Amino acid sequence: VSSFGYFQRSGVKEVALFVTREVIHRLKPGSVQSVQHLEYICHAVVTAKGLGFAILSDAQYPMRVAYDFINQAIAIFQKQYNEDWLKVNNDRELTVNGLEALFKKYIDPSETDKIMKLSLIHISEPTRPERISYAVFCLKKK
């Protein structure tokens, strides 16, 4: 939210909160989903116990990295709060130690995603017309 102008921040925060809540409320426990809202994607996870996590990113942010971030955030949250969150019945802001450092780490997805550090050097086409098709991908580190 800090990247938006001062007078836009409250509106942006409200929309982000609304979108993430709606997506989380529609998910069943133990499921994940990515939903597009305008030019943003809401990536959401609801744990088997019903704890929901969601992030909004631009459409270019890799889905795999977004879910990796969410899974690490879940681990940090659960380590700090165990199951104390089950007692919460209304909106409450909780401080999660280590979450801000995690945000900073994941701002640039290429820094956290080892697959993005690979470059494609060759794709092999099928060599004969059979029912089985295949492709060979050769990757090397950048």
N, C-alpha and C positions, 0 to 999 in steps of 0.2 A: 504494500500500500504506500510505502514511503516514496516510491518512484512517481506517484501522482502528485499533482499540485495540491497545496494545502486545502483549498476549498472543495476539491474533488474527493479527498480521502474518505470522508464519512460516507458519501454515496457509494463509492467503490467498495468500501468495507461492508456496507449493508447488502449490496448485490452479491458479493462473494459469500457472505454468511448465508443468505437466502438460498443460493444455488447449491452450496455444499450440503446444507441441511436437507433440502429437497431430495437430492440424490441419495444421501445416506438413509433418509426415512423410507425410501422406496426399495432399498436393498434388504434381502433376507440375511440373517446371521450366517457367517461363513462364506460370503460372496464378495466379488469385486466387480467394478464397472467403471467405464470411462464414458462420459457424456459431454457432448459439445454444447457450449453456450456462447453464442456469437462467435468471436474469434478465439475463445478460450476452451480448454478441455478441463473438466472436473474428473479427476481420478479418485476413486473412493474404494475403501475397504471396510467391511463390517466383520469384526471377528466373530468366532463361534459363540462367544459370550455376549455379543451385542454391542461391543464398543466400536464406534465408527470413527474413521479417519478419512479426511479428504484434502486434496490440494487442487488449486487452480493453476494451470500453466498455459502458456501460449501453445498453439497447435504444433509448433516445431519441436517442442520439448519431448524427448523420447519417452514413450510409455513405459518401457522397461526400467528406465532410470527413475521415473516418477513412482512406480510401485516399489522399487528398491528403497527409495527415500521413505515412503510410507511404512514399509516393514521395519526399517531401522527406527523410525519415530515411535512405532508401536512398542518395540522392544525397550526403548528408553523410557517411555511412559509407564509401561507395566512394571519395569524394574523399580521405578520411583514410587508409584502409587499402588502396586500390587492389585488388590481388588477393592480398595477404598472407594474407587469411583462408583461402585455399585450402590453406595449409600446416597449419592447425589441425585436429587429429584428436580432441580431447576438449574437455569443457566448460572454458571460460575466460572470465573477465569482462574485457571490453574497455571502456575509457573512450572515449567518442565526443564530442569537443569540439563544442559547439553543440546537442547533443541535448536537454539540459535546457532551454535557451532555447526550443527548438521545442515541447517539452511545455507550457511556460508559455503560449506563443502559442496553442496549440490547446485549452487547457482550456475556453474559451468558443467553441463552434463558430461563433456568429454574428459573432465578430470576424474570422474567417478566411474565411468563406464568403460571397462577394458575392451569391450567389443568395438566401441567407437574409435579406439586407437589402432584398429586393423584397417588395412586398405585392400580393396578388391583388385587383384592383378589379372585374373583370368576366369572366364566362364566357358565351360565346354558344352557345346550343343549335343543333343542326341545324335549318335552316328548311324543309327539304322532305324527304320520305321517299324518299331515293335510296339506292343501294348504297354510296355514298361518304358517310361521316359525318365530321364535323369539329368542332372546338371552337376558339374564338379566346380566347387568354388575354391580358389586358392587365395589364401589370405596371408598378409605379412604385417608385421608391426610397423607403424609409421615412425 
